[in-house]
Amino acid sequence: MPDTDLAITFINGPTALLELGGLALLTDPTFDPAGTDYPTPVYTLHKTTAPALARDALPPLGAVLLSHDHHFDNLDHAGRALLASARVVYTTVAGAERLGGNAVGLGPGQVVQLGGIRVTATPGRHGPPGGDRGPVIGFVLQHPESPTVYVSGDTVWYDEIEAINRQIPIGIACLNMGAARVQVAGPHPLTFTAEEGVALARAWPATTIVPLHFDGWEHFSEGRKEIEQCFEASGLAHRLAWCPPGVRRQFA
């Protein structure tokens, strides 16, 4: 892949393969089979969709961009097992302490250089005010000859997210949508709703939006249909860029 290209392959849930600057970057890895259950003391998550790309089909990984390590729908069993194969795992400070090995903890605003890619950790709030199920981080990826990419991780839309585009103009925003909900957190969504995606599109008028994390798990309360309907009603359907599962989509 030429260094000037950006390609995205949507794999499953929050998991996508980004090819940028000659490196392969994997977001929140989830590679367990469909039908897997993840019991916790307060709820059970259920995975409904298999990954569209097998773990063995991945290229050598320059990095894993892990928004957080403590929820199974962002790091399942098979995803955790592949972390050691990456050159580096960027995640939260708390997550890096738990994972050890090649994990590097980043705080919001912290910058690292990965080959020709400048990686900036961004803030996130995994739920409503006072109900954050984090900590979580997102990432901005800058390469001089490619679109600048924002990877949201699990967050809702709030003022600190809105400010990202004022600091670093974003070309492509990979948003964890699906309006994830779990009973223990009450009725509040823990990831972007379709309406919040529209709010971002209005606030970031030059940004193309690539939805992630909108299917594959039982606790998502919105899917592609709801996202498309909301964007169409707002006259912003042209701002969505869907990546068919398992298909490499290139962006100029």
C-alpha positions in Angstrom: 0.0 0.0 0.0 1.5 3.4 -0.9 2.1 5.7 2.0 -0.2 8.3 0.5 -3.3 6.1 0.8 -5.7 5.5 3.6 -7.7 2.3 3.5 -10.2 1.0 6.1 -11.5 -2.5 6.4 -14.5 -2.9 8.8 -14.2 -6.2 10.6 -16.8 -6.4 13.4 -18.2 -4.1 16.1 -15.6 -1.6 17.0 -12.9 -3.4 15.1 -11.4 -2.0 11.9 -8.1 -2.3 10.1 -6.7 1.1 9.1 -3.8 1.2 6.6 -2.1 4.5 6.8 1.5 5.7 6.2 2.6 2.2 5.2 1.4 0.8 8.6 -1.5 -1.4 9.6 -3.4 -0.2 12.6 -6.1 -2.2 14.4 -8.9 -0.6 16.5 -10.4 -2.2 19.6 -9.8 -5.9 18.6 -12.8 -8.3 18.8 -12.3 -11.7 17.0 -14.4 -14.2 19.1 -17.1 -16.1 17.2 -20.7 -15.1 17.0 -22.8 -16.4 19.9 -20.1 -15.9 22.6 -21.4 -14.7 26.0 -19.4 -12.5 28.4 -20.9 -12.7 31.9 -20.0 -10.1 34.5 -21.2 -9.6 38.0 -23.9 -7.2 36.9 -24.7 -8.0 33.3 -23.9 -10.4 30.4 -22.8 -9.1 27.0 -23.8 -11.3 23.9 -21.9 -11.2 20.6 -24.2 -11.7 17.6 -21.8 -11.3 14.6 -18.6 -13.1 13.6 -15.6 -11.1 12.4 -15.6 -10.4 8.7 -11.9 -10.9 8.6 -10.1 -13.7 10.4 -7.3 -12.9 12.8 -4.9 -15.0 10.7 -5.7 -12.8 7.7 -4.4 -9.6 9.4 -1.1 -8.1 8.1 1.7 -7.4 10.6 0.3 -4.8 12.9 2.2 -1.6 13.5 -0.1 -0.8 16.4 -3.4 -1.6 18.2 -5.4 1.5 19.0 -7.3 0.3 22.1 -9.8 2.8 23.5 -10.0 0.7 26.8 -9.3 -2.8 27.9 -12.0 -3.4 30.5 -15.1 -4.1 28.4 -15.5 -7.3 26.3 -17.1 -5.6 23.4 -13.9 -3.6 22.8 -11.4 -6.3 23.7 -12.7 -9.9 23.7 -10.7 -13.1 24.4 -9.3 -13.5 20.9 -8.6 -9.8 20.6 -6.7 -9.9 23.9 -4.6 -12.8 22.6 -3.4 -11.0 19.5 -2.2 -7.9 21.4 1.3 -9.4 21.8 1.7 -9.7 18.0 1.5 -5.9 17.5 4.5 -3.6 17.6 2.8 -1.5 20.2 -0.6 -1.2 21.9 -1.7 2.4 22.6 -4.4 2.6 25.3 -5.3 4.3 28.5 -2.8 4.7 31.3 -4.8 2.4 33.5 -5.2 -0.1 30.7 -1.5 -0.2 30.0 -0.8 -0.9 33.7 -3.1 -3.9 33.6 -2.0 -5.2 30.2 1.8 -4.7 30.6 4.0 -6.1 27.8 3.9 -3.8 24.7 1.1 -1.6 26.0 1.8 2.1 26.2 -0.6 4.3 28.2 -1.5 7.7 26.8 -3.4 10.6 28.4 -5.6 13.0 26.4 -3.5 15.4 24.5 -0.3 13.2 24.7 1.5 12.8 21.3 3.7 9.9 20.1 5.3 9.3 16.7 4.7 6.0 15.0 6.8 5.8 11.9 5.5 8.7 9.8 2.2 8.9 11.7 1.7 11.4 14.5 -0.7 9.9 17.0 -2.5 12.2 19.4 -4.6 10.7 22.3 -8.0 12.4 22.6 -10.5 12.6 25.5 -13.6 10.5 25.8 -16.5 10.1 28.2 -18.1 6.6 28.2 -21.5 7.6 29.3 -23.4 10.6 30.7 -22.0 13.2 33.2 -21.5 11.4 36.5 -21.9 8.0 34.8 -18.7 7.6 32.9 -17.8 3.9 32.5 -14.3 4.7 31.5 -11.5 5.7 31.4 -11.4 5.7 27.7 -9.4 7.5 25.0 -9.6 8.1 21.3 -6.9 8.8 18.7 -6.1 11.3 16.0 -3.8 10.0 13.3 -1.9 12.5 11.1 0.2 11.7 8.1 1.4 14.5 5.8 0.0 12.9 2.6 -3.2 11.3 3.8 -6.5 12.5 5.4 -6.3 13.1 9.1 -8.3 10.4 10.9 -10.1 10.5 14.2 -10.9 7.2 15.9 -13.4 7.9 18.7 -13.3 4.8 20.8 -16.3 4.5 23.1 -17.5 8.0 23.9 -20.5 10.1 23.7 -20.7 13.6 22.1 -19.7 16.4 24.5 -17.8 19.7 24.4 -14.3 18.1 24.6 -15.1 16.0 21.6 -16.4 19.0 19.7 -13.1 20.9 20.4 -10.9 18.2 18.7 -11.7 19.4 15.2 -10.9 23.0 16.1 -7.4 21.9 17.2 -6.7 19.4 14.4 -9.0 19.5 11.3 -10.4 16.0 10.8 -10.9 14.5 7.4 -12.3 11.0 8.4 -14.0 10.3 11.7 -14.4 6.6 12.6 -17.2 6.8 15.2 -18.2 4.1 17.7 -22.0 4.5 17.3 -24.8 2.0 18.1 -26.0 3.9 21.2 -24.7 1.1 23.4 -26.8 0.6 26.6 -26.5 -1.8 29.5 -29.1 -2.1 32.3 -26.7 -1.3 35.1 -26.0 2.1 33.5 -29.7 3.0 33.2 -31.2 4.5 30.0 -28.2 6.6 29.0 -26.3 5.6 25.9 -22.6 4.9 26.4 -21.5 5.5 22.8 -22.6 7.9 20.0 -26.2 7.9 19.1 -27.3 8.6 15.5 -28.4 12.1 16.7 -25.0 12.7 18.2 -23.4 11.6 15.0 -25.5 14.3 13.2 -24.4 16.8 15.8 -20.8 16.0 15.0 -21.4 16.2 11.3 -22.8 19.7 11.7 -20.0 20.8 14.0 -17.3 19.3 11.7 -18.6 20.3 8.3 -15.5 19.0 6.3 -15.4 15.6 7.9 -16.5 12.3 6.4 -18.1 9.9 9.0 -17.3 6.2 9.0 -19.6 4.3 11.4 -18.2 1.6 13.6 -19.6 -0.3 16.6 -23.2 -0.3 15.4 -23.8 -4.0 15.0 -22.6 -7.3 16.2 -23.6 -7.0 19.9 -26.9 -7.4 21.6 -26.6 -4.3 23.7 -26.5 -1.9 20.8 -29.8 0.0 20.7 -29.3 1.6 17.2 -28.0 0.0 14.0 -27.4 1.0 10.4 -31.1 1.6 9.7 -31.5 4.1 12.5 -28.2 5.9 11.6 -29.1 6.2 8.0 -32.6 7.5 8.8 -31.4 10.1 11.2 -28.7 11.4 8.7 -31.2 11.4 5.8 -33.8 13.3 7.9 -31.1 15.9 8.6 -30.0 16.2 4.9 -26.6 14.7 5.8 -26.7 11.2 4.3 -23.9 12.2 1.9 -21.5 12.6 4.8 -21.7 8.9 5.8 -19.1 6.5 4.3 -20.1 2.9 5.1 -17.4 0.2 4.9 -18.9 -3.2 3.9 -17.6 -5.9 6.4 -14.4 -7.4 5.2 -14.0 -5.2 2.2 -11.0 -2.8 2.0 -12.3 0.7 1.2 -9.8 3.3 0.1 -10.0 7.0 0.9 -8.2 9.7 -1.0 
